[in-house]
Amino acid sequence: MEKRYKWGILAPGKMAAKFVRGLKLLENAELFAVGSRDKERSEIFAREHGFKRSYGSYEELAADSEVDIIYIASPHSHHFEHTMLCLKNRKAVVCEKAFALNSCEAKEMVAEAARQNVFLMEALWPPFQPAYKGTIDMLRSGKPGKILHMNGRFAFQAPFSPRDRKYNLALGGGALLDIGIYPVIDALTFMGVPEKVLAKADFAETGSDISISIIFGYPDGRMANIYSSYLTQAGIGCDLLCENGNLYYSRERDMSQRLVVALNGEEHQKQSWLPEGMGYHFEASEVMKCLDEGKIQSDVVPHSFTVNLMETLDRIRETAGIIYPGRD
């Protein structure tokens, strides 16, 4: 009989609600407990989504002996604190991206998971999606040949407000960690860790980066161009320009996905997907599969990938002059 896992939600907000939509599709996932600093908010979320328990503090959620897995959806600035709290209470953790504010925090989180022998994974959406997996499968087939260049983008127009999380430096706000992280993930997945990093950012009144352009350079001359912004409607996508043709991966804000395979001399292949639950159930399913197998990390999003990602983001921030006061 398949084991059912009791899920807890730390910080019930919009992102958590999206993730719960995915959880509801999985028979081995039980919506069990919610933790918030606001007891009323916790109760409302639990009632609306069908959770059995609600707590007015994160500490109470982490201490609940019946909770198996905790999904952390608090702002970037609090991921380190909340992940460490849950790990020390020996809870499996799925922590939203960006995993932390810097690589030092990320390494401590990974080390704590190893000390406690407890599962930990960064909640990265792309690697589990059908369009992404289709891109990887096509590259592994060898048909496109070597990737020579990548163009990655994630940009949409977001009205400026000093109180908005996206523009709040104290919460790790800014285009890079919020949305620029996605094309960085693309580059690391498809091309590896870059040798050189160049970056230029423009800043909002609050000091957060409102737009950023990045160039990754690789030892063999290949490059990746990355653009992220709250000022333009550039959309979300990744163009892989290869020896024998191109692969175009894109998605919309509703998480619908598209892959176009344009090999030289061949008719273009076009595929599209709109997964149930916005595709978040793929991440949750991977977590429970890993727990069934006694693992403390995922083969899809291993700790090493998360550390490489955070180290690369650190390099970008240093080059672009993005600073989180008191955390650098």
Buried (B, 14 or more C-beta within 10 A) or exposed (E): EEEBBBBBBBBBBEBBBBBBBBBBBBEBBBBBBBBBEEBEBBBBBBEEBEBEBBBBBBEBBBBBEEBBBBBBBBBBBBBBBBBBBBBEBEBBBBBBBBBBBBBBBBBBBBEBBEEBEBBBBBBBBBBBBBBBBBBBEBBEEEBBEEBBBBBBBBBBEBEBEEEBBBBBBBBBBBBBBBBBBBBBBBBBBBBBBBEEBBBEBBBBEBBBBBBBBBBBBBEEEBBBBBBBBBBEEBEBBBBBBBEEBBBBBBBEEEBBBBBBBBBEEEEEEEEEBBBEBBBBBBBBBBBBBBBEEEBBBBEBBBBEBBBBBBBBBBBBBEBBEBEBEEBE
